[in-house]
Amino acid sequence: MSTYIVDDGCINCKHKDCVEVCPVDCFYEGINTLVINPDECIDCGVCEPECPVEAIHSDTTEHGAKWVDFNWKYANEHGWPVITENGDPMPEHEKFDPKNYPNGKMEFFKEEPGDS
């Protein structure tokens, strides 16, 4: 079964428009990013067009496939809470637009769970 995932484009942005449309509540929140639990995602794709920084991808793409384990790990092993409601993005999200980081944003990643 296919899934959607979140890549490092979400780090320090954390827009939550995607969370609001998810019919199965498979988003999990870290302190500075979101992930999708691949075991819970039903591959509906409604979240992908909602992401303003294009950080959500299908695992059927080469890029998306690279992020499945990352999403699974933080949704399942690190105690990140499920997030089910929209909210404000991170305060400096505009500064961290992925277009400004052609080599990715993993240098900013934090493993701590979010506040949901």
N, CA, C and O atoms as CSV, one atom per row, in Angstrom:
chain,resi,resn,atom,element,x,y,z
A,1,MET,N,N,0.843,-1.184,0.000
A,1,MET,CA,C,0.000,0.000,0.000
A,1,MET,C,C,0.888,1.246,0.000
A,1,MET,O,O,1.919,1.281,0.672
A,2,SER,N,N,0.496,2.226,-0.728
A,2,SER,CA,C,1.242,3.483,-0.792
A,2,SER,C,C,0.890,4.379,0.384
A,2,SER,O,O,-0.096,4.167,1.090
A,3,THR,N,N,1.727,5.381,0.566
A,3,THR,CA,C,1.518,6.348,1.637
A,3,THR,C,C,2.022,7.709,1.187
A,3,THR,O,O,2.733,7.819,0.188
A,4,TYR,N,N,1.667,8.698,1.898
A,4,TYR,CA,C,2.265,10.019,1.723
A,4,TYR,C,C,3.203,10.244,2.894
A,4,TYR,O,O,3.032,9.656,3.961
A,5,ILE,N,N,4.181,11.085,2.690
A,5,ILE,CA,C,5.172,11.372,3.726
A,5,ILE,C,C,5.453,12.875,3.735
A,5,ILE,O,O,5.081,13.605,2.816
A,6,VAL,N,N,6.120,13.309,4.800
A,6,VAL,CA,C,6.576,14.686,4.926
A,6,VAL,C,C,8.097,14.664,4.824
A,6,VAL,O,O,8.752,13.834,5.455
A,7,ASP,N,N,8.659,15.574,4.031
A,7,ASP,CA,C,10.117,15.640,3.945
A,7,ASP,C,C,10.647,16.799,4.794
A,7,ASP,O,O,9.886,17.420,5.537
A,8,ASP,N,N,11.935,17.089,4.689
A,8,ASP,CA,C,12.551,18.113,5.540
A,8,ASP,C,C,12.128,19.535,5.188
A,8,ASP,O,O,12.507,20.475,5.887
A,9,GLY,N,N,11.356,19.712,4.128
A,9,GLY,CA,C,10.833,21.036,3.803
A,9,GLY,C,C,9.936,21.599,4.891
A,9,GLY,O,O,9.757,22.814,4.979
A,10,CYS,N,N,9.373,20.737,5.715
A,10,CYS,CA,C,8.484,21.153,6.800
A,10,CYS,C,C,9.252,21.700,8.012
A,10,CYS,O,O,8.686,22.436,8.820
A,11,ILE,N,N,10.503,21.353,8.136
A,11,ILE,CA,C,11.278,21.746,9.323
A,11,ILE,C,C,11.314,23.267,9.463
A,11,ILE,O,O,11.629,23.991,8.519
A,12,ASN,N,N,10.989,23.721,10.647
A,12,ASN,CA,C,10.930,25.131,11.027
A,12,ASN,C,C,9.866,25.915,10.263
A,12,ASN,O,O,9.858,27.145,10.312
A,13,CYS,N,N,8.980,25.234,9.569
A,13,CYS,CA,C,7.819,25.873,8.934
A,13,CYS,C,C,6.561,25.412,9.664
A,13,CYS,O,O,5.852,26.212,10.275
A,14,LYS,N,N,6.301,24.124,9.590
A,14,LYS,CA,C,5.207,23.456,10.291
A,14,LYS,C,C,3.842,24.100,10.029
A,14,LYS,O,O,3.097,24.405,10.960
A,15,HIS,N,N,3.533,24.297,8.753
A,15,HIS,CA,C,2.177,24.692,8.383
A,15,HIS,C,C,1.277,23.507,8.709
A,15,HIS,O,O,1.700,22.356,8.595
A,16,LYS,N,N,0.060,23.776,9.106
A,16,LYS,CA,C,-0.813,22.683,9.544
A,16,LYS,C,C,-2.082,22.560,8.718
A,16,LYS,O,O,-3.026,21.890,9.136
A,17,ASP,N,N,-2.121,23.194,7.558
A,17,ASP,CA,C,-3.291,23.089,6.690
A,17,ASP,C,C,-3.550,21.632,6.308
A,17,ASP,O,O,-4.699,21.221,6.153
A,18,CYS,N,N,-2.482,20.861,6.158
A,18,CYS,CA,C,-2.573,19.450,5.789
A,18,CYS,C,C,-3.281,18.631,6.867
A,18,CYS,O,O,-4.025,17.698,6.564
A,19,VAL,N,N,-3.044,18.985,8.103
A,19,VAL,CA,C,-3.610,18.256,9.247
A,19,VAL,C,C,-5.127,18.349,9.244
A,19,VAL,O,O,-5.830,17.374,9.510
A,20,GLU,N,N,-5.609,19.531,8.939
A,20,GLU,CA,C,-7.040,19.798,8.977
A,20,GLU,C,C,-7.835,18.940,7.990
A,20,GLU,O,O,-8.978,18.578,8.266
A,21,VAL,N,N,-7.239,18.617,6.848
A,21,VAL,CA,C,-7.968,17.860,5.820
A,21,VAL,C,C,-7.790,16.348,5.923
A,21,VAL,O,O,-8.491,15.604,5.237
A,22,CYS,N,N,-6.875,15.879,6.759
A,22,CYS,CA,C,-6.596,14.450,6.857
A,22,CYS,C,C,-7.791,13.700,7.461
A,22,CYS,O,O,-8.188,13.988,8.590
A,23,PRO,N,N,-8.363,12.749,6.727
A,23,PRO,CA,C,-9.530,12.030,7.245
A,23,PRO,C,C,-9.207,10.960,8.279
A,23,PRO,O,O,-10.119,10.450,8.929
A,24,VAL,N,N,-7.927,10.603,8.451
A,24,VAL,CA,C,-7.592,9.525,9.381
A,24,VAL,C,C,-6.648,9.954,10.500
A,24,VAL,O,O,-6.169,9.108,11.255
A,25,ASP,N,N,-6.374,11.242,10.622
A,25,ASP,CA,C,-5.532,11.758,11.706
A,25,ASP,C,C,-4.200,11.021,11.813
A,25,ASP,O,O,-3.864,10.483,12.868
A,26,CYS,N,N,-3.447,11.000,10.719
A,26,CYS,CA,C,-2.174,10.274,10.717
A,26,CYS,C,C,-0.953,11.195,10.788
A,26,CYS,O,O,0.170,10.751,10.546
A,27,PHE,N,N,-1.166,12.476,11.119
A,27,PHE,CA,C,-0.049,13.407,11.296
A,27,PHE,C,C,0.405,13.414,12.747
A,27,PHE,O,O,-0.408,13.362,13.670
A,28,TYR,N,N,1.713,13.478,12.929
A,28,TYR,CA,C,2.313,13.523,14.259
A,28,TYR,C,C,3.209,14.751,14.322
A,28,TYR,O,O,3.823,15.142,13.330
A,29,GLU,N,N,3.274,15.354,15.512
A,29,GLU,CA,C,3.957,16.635,15.649
A,29,GLU,C,C,5.228,16.554,16.476
A,29,GLU,O,O,5.228,16.110,17.624
A,30,GLY,N,N,6.308,16.996,15.855
A,30,GLY,CA,C,7.548,17.218,16.563
A,30,GLY,C,C,7.650,18.684,16.922
A,30,GLY,O,O,6.799,19.479,16.522
A,31,ILE,N,N,8.667,19.054,17.664
A,31,ILE,CA,C,8.797,20.433,18.102
A,31,ILE,C,C,8.973,21.404,16.929
A,31,ILE,O,O,8.594,22.570,17.029
A,32,ASN,N,N,9.553,20.920,15.809
A,32,ASN,CA,C,9.718,21.848,14.684
A,32,ASN,C,C,9.398,21.241,13.312
A,32,ASN,O,O,9.835,21.760,12.285
A,33,THR,N,N,8.638,20.145,13.298
A,33,THR,CA,C,8.195,19.569,12.027
A,33,THR,C,C,7.020,18.625,12.265
A,33,THR,O,O,6.686,18.306,13.406
A,34,LEU,N,N,6.414,18.194,11.198
A,34,LEU,CA,C,5.349,17.195,11.235
A,34,LEU,C,C,5.807,15.966,10.465
A,34,LEU,O,O,6.679,16.065,9.601
A,35,VAL,N,N,5.230,14.814,10.767
A,35,VAL,CA,C,5.431,13.599,9.977
A,35,VAL,C,C,4.079,12.923,9.796
A,35,VAL,O,O,3.114,13.225,10.498
A,36,ILE,N,N,4.033,12.013,8.850
A,36,ILE,CA,C,2.846,11.191,8.596
A,36,ILE,C,C,3.192,9.758,8.974
A,36,ILE,O,O,4.252,9.254,8.602
A,37,ASN,N,N,2.306,9.102,9.709
A,37,ASN,CA,C,2.530,7.702,10.034
A,37,ASN,C,C,2.171,6.862,8.800
A,37,ASN,O,O,0.999,6.768,8.436
A,38,PRO,N,N,3.175,6.252,8.158
A,38,PRO,CA,C,2.901,5.474,6.945
A,38,PRO,C,C,1.960,4.288,7.180
A,38,PRO,O,O,1.299,3.829,6.248
A,39,ASP,N,N,1.897,3.794,8.411
A,39,ASP,CA,C,1.011,2.673,8.717
A,39,ASP,C,C,-0.449,3.108,8.813
A,39,ASP,O,O,-1.349,2.274,8.713
A,40,GLU,N,N,-0.690,4.389,9.005
A,40,GLU,CA,C,-2.056,4.894,9.176
A,40,GLU,C,C,-2.579,5.634,7.951
A,40,GLU,O,O,-3.790,5.733,7.756
A,41,CYS,N,N,-1.683,6.148,7.133
A,41,CYS,CA,C,-2.073,6.907,5.940
A,41,CYS,C,C,-2.851,5.998,4.981
A,41,CYS,O,O,-2.456,4.857,4.742
A,42,ILE,N,N,-3.949,6.509,4.442
A,42,ILE,CA,C,-4.769,5.717,3.518
A,42,ILE,C,C,-4.521,6.099,2.057
A,42,ILE,O,O,-5.275,5.693,1.173
A,43,ASP,N,N,-3.474,6.871,1.804
A,43,ASP,CA,C,-3.059,7.210,0.443
A,43,ASP,C,C,-4.130,7.987,-0.318
A,43,ASP,O,O,-4.276,7.822,-1.530
A,44,CYS,N,N,-4.881,8.833,0.391
A,44,CYS,CA,C,-5.927,9.599,-0.285
A,44,CYS,C,C,-5.367,10.827,-1.002
A,44,CYS,O,O,-5.939,11.284,-1.993
A,45,GLY,N,N,-4.256,11.359,-0.506
A,45,GLY,CA,C,-3.600,12.469,-1.169
A,45,GLY,C,C,-4.188,13.841,-0.925
A,45,GLY,O,O,-3.723,14.812,-1.522
A,46,VAL,N,N,-5.191,13.963,-0.074
A,46,VAL,CA,C,-5.798,15.288,0.126
A,46,VAL,C,C,-4.863,16.270,0.829
A,46,VAL,O,O,-5.046,17.482,0.724
A,47,CYS,N,N,-3.876,15.762,1.535
A,47,CYS,CA,C,-2.945,16.627,2.259
A,47,CYS,C,C,-1.915,17.294,1.341
A,47,CYS,O,O,-1.491,18.422,1.594
A,48,GLU,N,N,-1.520,16.602,0.290
A,48,GLU,CA,C,-0.419,17.085,-0.560
A,48,GLU,C,C,-0.645,18.488,-1.114
A,48,GLU,O,O,0.247,19.325,-0.980
A,49,PRO,N,N,-1.786,18.790,-1.726
A,49,PRO,CA,C,-1.960,20.133,-2.277
A,49,PRO,C,C,-2.136,21.218,-1.210
A,49,PRO,O,O,-2.051,22.406,-1.521
A,50,GLU,N,N,-2.380,20.825,0.032
A,50,GLU,CA,C,-2.570,21.801,1.104
A,50,GLU,C,C,-1.263,22.365,1.644
A,50,GLU,O,O,-1.270,23.400,2.311
A,51,CYS,N,N,-0.148,21.710,1.370
A,51,CYS,CA,C,1.139,22.133,1.924
A,51,CYS,C,C,1.706,23.290,1.107
A,51,CYS,O,O,2.043,23.103,-0.062
A,52,PRO,N,N,1.819,24.488,1.699
A,52,PRO,CA,C,2.298,25.641,0.946
A,52,PRO,C,C,3.790,25.586,0.593
A,52,PRO,O,O,4.246,26.335,-0.271
A,53,VAL,N,N,4.550,24.708,1.252
A,53,VAL,CA,C,5.985,24.598,0.939
A,53,VAL,C,C,6.308,23.299,0.195
A,53,VAL,O,O,7.476,22.955,0.012
A,54,GLU,N,N,5.272,22.586,-0.229
A,54,GLU,CA,C,5.422,21.354,-1.013
A,54,GLU,C,C,6.323,20.324,-0.332
A,54,GLU,O,O,7.221,19.754,-0.952
A,55,ALA,N,N,6.063,20.101,0.954
A,55,ALA,CA,C,6.854,19.157,1.739
A,55,ALA,C,C,6.193,17.781,1.867
A,55,ALA,O,O,6.723,16.910,2.557
A,56,ILE,N,N,5.056,17.576,1.221
A,56,ILE,CA,C,4.358,16.297,1.278
A,56,ILE,C,C,4.444,15.633,-0.086
A,56,ILE,O,O,4.187,16.255,-1.117
A,57,HIS,N,N,4.817,14.337,-0.071
A,57,HIS,CA,C,5.029,13.594,-1.314
A,57,HIS,C,C,4.525,12.168,-1.166
A,57,HIS,O,O,4.442,11.629,-0.063
A,58,SER,N,N,4.196,11.580,-2.286
A,58,SER,CA,C,3.847,10.163,-2.301
A,58,SER,C,C,5.125,9.336,-2.207
A,58,SER,O,O,6.169,9.726,-2.730
A,59,ASP,N,N,5.032,8.204,-1.541
A,59,ASP,CA,C,6.200,7.319,-1.470
A,59,ASP,C,C,6.437,6.589,-2.785
A,59,ASP,O,O,7.411,5.847,-2.914
A,60,THR,N,N,5.567,6.791,-3.751
A,60,THR,CA,C,5.777,6.172,-5.063
A,60,THR,C,C,6.782,6.958,-5.904
A,60,THR,O,O,7.194,6.494,-6.966
A,61,THR,N,N,7.180,8.146,-5.437
A,61,THR,CA,C,8.228,8.908,-6.117
A,61,THR,C,C,9.571,8.554,-5.484
A,61,THR,O,O,9.628,8.125,-4.332
A,62,GLU,N,N,10.631,8.732,-6.230
A,62,GLU,CA,C,11.966,8.438,-5.695
A,62,GLU,C,C,12.256,9.304,-4.466
A,62,GLU,O,O,12.788,8.820,-3.466
A,63,HIS,N,N,11.906,10.576,-4.551
A,63,HIS,CA,C,12.138,11.475,-3.416
A,63,HIS,C,C,11.315,11.041,-2.192
A,63,HIS,O,O,11.843,10.956,-1.083
A,64,GLY,N,N,10.037,10.772,-2.399
A,64,GLY,CA,C,9.175,10.383,-1.294
A,64,GLY,C,C,9.607,9.088,-0.627
A,64,GLY,O,O,9.532,8.970,0.596
A,65,ALA,N,N,10.051,8.129,-1.400
A,65,ALA,CA,C,10.470,6.827,-0.860
A,65,ALA,C,C,11.618,6.980,0.133
A,65,ALA,O,O,11.743,6.180,1.060
A,66,LYS,N,N,12.448,7.987,-0.048
A,66,LYS,CA,C,13.592,8.206,0.851
A,66,LYS,C,C,13.163,8.655,2.246
A,66,LYS,O,O,13.953,8.572,3.187
A,67,TRP,N,N,11.933,9.125,2.392
A,67,TRP,CA,C,11.486,9.700,3.661
A,67,TRP,C,C,10.529,8.801,4.444
A,67,TRP,O,O,10.088,9.179,5.530
A,68,VAL,N,N,10.204,7.635,3.923
A,68,VAL,CA,C,9.246,6.751,4.609
A,68,VAL,C,C,9.771,6.346,5.988
A,68,VAL,O,O,9.042,6.460,6.973
A,69,ASP,N,N,11.006,5.881,6.078
A,69,ASP,CA,C,11.550,5.428,7.362
A,69,ASP,C,C,11.613,6.567,8.384
A,69,ASP,O,O,11.319,6.363,9.561
A,70,PHE,N,N,11.990,7.741,7.940
A,70,PHE,CA,C,12.035,8.915,8.817
A,70,PHE,C,C,10.647,9.185,9.409
A,70,PHE,O,O,10.510,9.368,10.619
A,71,ASN,N,N,9.626,9.209,8.557
A,71,ASN,CA,C,8.267,9.458,9.030
A,71,ASN,C,C,7.809,8.366,9.990
A,71,ASN,O,O,7.225,8.660,11.033
A,72,TRP,N,N,8.073,7.105,9.643
A,72,TRP,CA,C,7.661,5.995,10.498
A,72,TRP,C,C,8.329,6.092,11.877
A,72,TRP,O,O,7.683,5.920,12.911
A,73,LYS,N,N,9.617,6.366,11.863
A,73,LYS,CA,C,10.392,6.426,13.107
A,73,LYS,C,C,9.815,7.456,14.083
A,73,LYS,O,O,9.629,7.158,15.263
A,74,TYR,N,N,9.538,8.646,13.599
A,74,TYR,CA,C,9.079,9.694,14.511
A,74,TYR,C,C,7.590,9.593,14.829
A,74,TYR,O,O,7.152,10.117,15.853
A,75,ALA,N,N,6.820,8.951,14.000
A,75,ALA,CA,C,5.407,8.721,14.309
A,75,ALA,C,C,5.237,7.574,15.300
A,75,ALA,O,O,4.241,7.525,16.021
A,76,ASN,N,N,6.205,6.645,15.344
A,76,ASN,CA,C,6.034,5.434,16.148
A,76,ASN,C,C,6.998,5.271,17.318
A,76,ASN,O,O,6.600,4.741,18.355
A,77,GLU,N,N,8.221,5.696,17.193
A,77,GLU,CA,C,9.229,5.374,18.206
A,77,GLU,C,C,9.609,6.520,19.139
A,77,GLU,O,O,10.281,6.288,20.144
A,78,HIS,N,N,9.202,7.730,18.838
A,78,HIS,CA,C,9.696,8.867,19.603
A,78,HIS,C,C,8.639,9.588,20.432
A,78,HIS,O,O,8.912,10.660,20.972
A,79,GLY,N,N,7.465,9.034,20.540
A,79,GLY,CA,C,6.442,9.600,21.405
A,79,GLY,C,C,5.859,10.916,20.910
A,79,GLY,O,O,5.323,11.697,21.696
A,80,TRP,N,N,5.964,11.161,19.608
A,80,TRP,CA,C,5.357,12.384,19.082
A,80,TRP,C,C,3.843,12.242,19.133
A,80,TRP,O,O,3.311,11.183,18.803
A,81,PRO,N,N,3.145,13.293,19.542
A,81,PRO,CA,C,1.686,13.222,19.634
A,81,PRO,C,C,1.001,13.370,18.278
A,81,PRO,O,O,1.519,14.015,17.366
A,82,VAL,N,N,-0.166,12.761,18.171
A,82,VAL,CA,C,-1.022,12.962,17.006
A,82,VAL,C,C,-1.482,14.412,17.022
A,82,VAL,O,O,-1.808,14.958,18.076
A,83,ILE,N,N,-1.507,15.024,15.857
A,83,ILE,CA,C,-2.031,16.384,15.743
A,83,ILE,C,C,-3.242,16.330,14.825
A,83,ILE,O,O,-3.178,15.756,13.738
A,84,THR,N,N,-4.353,16.932,15.262
A,84,THR,CA,C,-5.596,16.833,14.507
A,84,THR,C,C,-6.204,18.186,14.141
A,84,THR,O,O,-7.221,18.242,13.449
A,85,GLU,N,N,-5.590,19.270,14.599
A,85,GLU,CA,C,-6.177,20.588,14.335
A,85,GLU,C,C,-5.180,21.510,13.657
A,85,GLU,O,O,-3.974,21.444,13.894
A,86,ASN,N,N,-5.719,22.368,12.812
A,86,ASN,CA,C,-4.920,23.380,12.157
A,86,ASN,C,C,-4.448,24.388,13.202
A,86,ASN,O,O,-5.029,24.485,14.283
A,87,GLY,N,N,-3.427,25.114,12.888
A,87,GLY,CA,C,-2.903,26.140,13.785
A,87,GLY,C,C,-1.902,26.988,13.036
A,87,GLY,O,O,-1.690,26.807,11.837
A,88,ASP,N,N,-1.305,27.891,13.728
A,88,ASP,CA,C,-0.335,28.786,13.111
A,88,ASP,C,C,0.960,28.049,12.791
A,88,ASP,O,O,1.370,27.146,13.521
A,89,PRO,N,N,1.604,28.445,11.686
A,89,PRO,CA,C,2.931,27.895,11.407
A,89,PRO,C,C,3.942,28.440,12.404
A,89,PRO,O,O,3.598,29.286,13.228
A,90,MET,N,N,5.154,27.980,12.345
A,90,MET,CA,C,6.197,28.462,13.246
A,90,MET,C,C,6.443,29.948,12.966
A,90,MET,O,O,6.284,30.400,11.832
A,91,PRO,N,N,6.829,30.708,13.997
A,91,PRO,CA,C,6.953,32.167,13.855
A,91,PRO,C,C,7.868,32.637,12.723
A,91,PRO,O,O,7.559,33.638,12.076
A,92,GLU,N,N,8.949,31.970,12.470
A,92,GLU,CA,C,9.883,32.412,11.435
A,92,GLU,C,C,9.800,31.542,10.172
A,92,GLU,O,O,10.790,31.380,9.460
A,93,HIS,N,N,8.624,30.990,9.905
A,93,HIS,CA,C,8.470,30.054,8.790
A,93,HIS,C,C,8.894,30.638,7.452
A,93,HIS,O,O,9.423,29.913,6.610
A,94,GLU,N,N,8.677,31.916,7.238
A,94,GLU,CA,C,9.041,32.516,5.944
A,94,GLU,C,C,10.553,32.452,5.715
A,94,GLU,O,O,11.005,32.225,4.592
A,95,LYS,N,N,11.323,32.651,6.770
A,95,LYS,CA,C,12.789,32.578,6.678
A,95,LYS,C,C,13.243,31.172,6.283
A,95,LYS,O,O,14.272,31.010,5.626
A,96,PHE,N,N,12.472,30.152,6.687
A,96,PHE,CA,C,12.863,28.754,6.461
A,96,PHE,C,C,12.163,28.109,5.268
A,96,PHE,O,O,12.050,26.884,5.208
A,97,ASP,N,N,11.701,28.905,4.336
A,97,ASP,CA,C,11.105,28.352,3.118
A,97,ASP,C,C,12.121,27.409,2.474
A,97,ASP,O,O,13.281,27.785,2.300
A,98,PRO,N,N,11.706,26.191,2.118
A,98,PRO,CA,C,12.656,25.223,1.561
A,98,PRO,C,C,13.369,25.714,0.292
A,98,PRO,O,O,14.459,25.238,-0.026
A,99,LYS,N,N,12.779,26.632,-0.410
A,99,LYS,CA,C,13.421,27.172,-1.618
A,99,LYS,C,C,14.735,27.881,-1.273
A,99,LYS,O,O,15.610,28.024,-2.127
A,100,ASN,N,N,14.867,28.321,-0.020
A,100,ASN,CA,C,16.095,28.982,0.437
A,100,ASN,C,C,17.174,27.985,0.855
A,100,ASN,O,O,18.296,28.383,1.168
A,101,TYR,N,N,16.842,26.692,0.863
A,101,TYR,CA,C,17.761,25.649,1.340
A,101,TYR,C,C,17.848,24.519,0.317
A,101,TYR,O,O,17.259,23.458,0.522
A,102,PRO,N,N,18.564,24.728,-0.770
A,102,PRO,CA,C,18.626,23.714,-1.831
A,102,PRO,C,C,19.231,22.382,-1.380
A,102,PRO,O,O,19.003,21.360,-2.027
A,103,ASN,N,N,19.987,22.372,-0.298
A,103,ASN,CA,C,20.577,21.128,0.223
A,103,ASN,C,C,19.760,20.531,1.362
A,103,ASN,O,O,20.211,19.599,2.028
A,104,GLY,N,N,18.578,21.056,1.585
A,104,GLY,CA,C,17.713,20.530,2.636
A,104,GLY,C,C,17.870,21.268,3.958
A,104,GLY,O,O,18.714,22.151,4.107
A,105,LYS,N,N,17.019,20.874,4.926
A,105,LYS,CA,C,16.990,21.564,6.217
A,105,LYS,C,C,17.223,20.637,7.409
A,105,LYS,O,O,16.876,20.993,8.535
A,106,MET,N,N,17.799,19.466,7.186
A,106,MET,CA,C,18.016,18.525,8.287
A,106,MET,C,C,18.915,19.091,9.378
A,106,MET,O,O,18.833,18.638,10.520
A,107,GLU,N,N,19.751,20.041,9.077
A,107,GLU,CA,C,20.615,20.643,10.099
A,107,GLU,C,C,19.800,21.316,11.203
A,107,GLU,O,O,20.313,21.535,12.300
A,108,PHE,N,N,18.544,21.644,10.929
A,108,PHE,CA,C,17.691,22.308,11.910
A,108,PHE,C,C,16.755,21.342,12.637
A,108,PHE,O,O,16.048,21.752,13.558
A,109,PHE,N,N,16.739,20.076,12.243
A,109,PHE,CA,C,15.795,19.102,12.787
A,109,PHE,C,C,16.035,18.854,14.280
A,109,PHE,O,O,17.174,18.743,14.733
A,110,LYS,N,N,14.930,18.771,15.030
A,110,LYS,CA,C,14.969,18.432,16.460
A,110,LYS,C,C,14.047,17.238,16.695
A,110,LYS,O,O,12.942,17.173,16.156
A,111,GLU,N,N,14.521,16.300,17.505
A,111,GLU,CA,C,13.768,15.057,17.742
A,111,GLU,C,C,12.672,15.190,18.792
A,111,GLU,O,O,11.839,14.289,18.903
A,112,GLU,N,N,12.635,16.250,19.552
A,112,GLU,CA,C,11.671,16.371,20.630
A,112,GLU,C,C,10.238,16.388,20.107
A,112,GLU,O,O,9.975,16.908,19.022
A,113,PRO,N,N,9.306,15.814,20.885
A,113,PRO,CA,C,7.900,15.839,20.480
A,113,PRO,C,C,7.333,17.253,20.552
A,113,PRO,O,O,7.853,18.115,21.261
A,114,GLY,N,N,6.258,17.467,19.803
A,114,GLY,CA,C,5.568,18.755,19.804
A,114,GLY,C,C,4.636,18.898,20.987
A,114,GLY,O,O,4.637,18.087,21.913
A,115,ASP,N,N,3.844,19.948,20.933
A,115,ASP,CA,C,2.992,20.327,22.067
A,115,ASP,C,C,1.559,19.856,21.971
A,115,ASP,O,O,0.783,20.100,22.895
A,116,SER,N,N,1.168,19.190,20.892
A,116,SER,CA,C,-0.248,18.828,20.716
A,116,SER,C,C,-0.757,17.925,21.810
A,116,SER,O,O,-1.925,17.538,21.798
